[in-house]
């Protein structure tokens, strides 16, 4: 009788431990095959650059290929929806950007709710945008540009990589706070936008720093200011917009998200690997060269960022009356 009871207790304990053992085993074996990091924009822009930096690190760290899959369209909504509908096994991820926070208000009807349907994995970096002009524009400072814009209302074309991107709403915030009137010209990504800015087809943009920095260094574009409240290490001589427009601040945030059904243990594995990358001196230095500040975080901290940024940009979108392309 005592022996039978002991056997029963051992079996019950083993049964209770089985789910936990299964979860640990799943985390230890993940990933088992190629992992796709979906980018909702064309190649060449800041989101794509950040994704490729992190995919290389994760490939080396987790011993399976992490590849970038560009699925542009609808200000990243097409790519986001593809991840929302993907199987939650950690083999399809989303490179999240500020566009995801902005789209929650910009679009009246979406087939998904970003905060509800995407599980936050980890923040990657905060990257400054840069207010830049074609060198033919006479303004060399932000105050000179404001005066120039007010003297030419409705005649200056303000380019963006698409309606609802951080580039677009950074410009709308500038217009709102300075009382300037500029014409928004949306493009399908940063690459074609910058091509036209360099060719003087448009006059100004508020681009994410990574995709513009080499053009600035080469003298093809003139940087007037960065949009964060502190100067960028990548452009230490360039002032902040806040220096001339008190209270102005705009940052582009990048992170990794997954389908909401992704198991917590897989999210934890990814979070640990990503944060290790953000602590790596070489990867950290590469982000700094691009004007980025790495932001190691927990999934919970990233979730708070989701909510805070969505609330902030909702006010700008509503004030500007911005609509999708």
Secondary structure by P-SEA (a helix, b strand, c coil): caaaaaaaaaaaaaaaaaaaaaaaaaaaaccccbbbbccccccccaaaaaaaaaaaaaaaaacbbbbbbbbccccaaaaaaaaaaccccccbbbbccccccccccccccccccccccbbbccccbbbbbbbccccccccccaaaaaaaaaaccccbbbbccccccaaaaaaaaaaaacbbbbbbbbcccaaaaaaaaaacccccccccccccaaaaaacccccccccccccccccccccccccccccbbbbbbbbccccccccaaaaaaaaaaaaaaaacaaaaaaaaaabbbbbbbcaaaaaaaaaaaaaaaaaaaaaaccccc
